[in-house]
Amino acid sequence: MFTLKSLPYAAEALAPHISGRTMNLHHGKHHQAYIDNLNKLIEGTAYEKMELEDIIKETHGKEDLVSIFNNAGQVYNHFFFWESLRPAQETINVPADLLTQIDRDFGSFEKMAEQFKAVALSQFGSGWTWLALEEDKLKIIKAPNGEPAFLKGAKPLLALDVWEHSYYLDYENRRAEYVDAVLNHLFNWDFAARNAIS
Ligand code: MN
């Protein structure tokens, strides 16, 4: 049985960029629902005793298992997303080694952020945007629905949920403003740096 872990910060800690109301709904209702659905779907099956990542790999691309895949992917992605954020700050603090890598692979932090935003806006409908390492090179990648970045052979550093439920209450249809706010105030670059070397 999978269970919902508490957020690593108060639901209000991301305000004014993401409201406590959004966080409470997103974590307490949406993430909880994916967990409840997954638990129900795998009850009494071989998947019940598997790690989350293995369930995702095993059900990927199998038409009859798409519900398990979708819910397991969303359970995994949301756990990763909560860790990708930290309480709101006015400044962006990227650890030196990660910043060197960003400069090497994108030219500058600003160019990386521009590309991240463009990719996040280009995801048609629901999905995710990731900063990830692919063969030791940093890349921005996107995936539809609940598909995790590791299925593309990439090691995820940061995740951004671009489903409307993650921003609609605070930004209505203005996804670009939400992406800017996360890039400038909420991403946890220490978490990204730890993932890069792990
Ligand atoms: Mn979500």
Residues whose N, C-alpha, C, O or C-beta is under 5 A from the ligand:
A	BS01	MN	D161 W163 S166
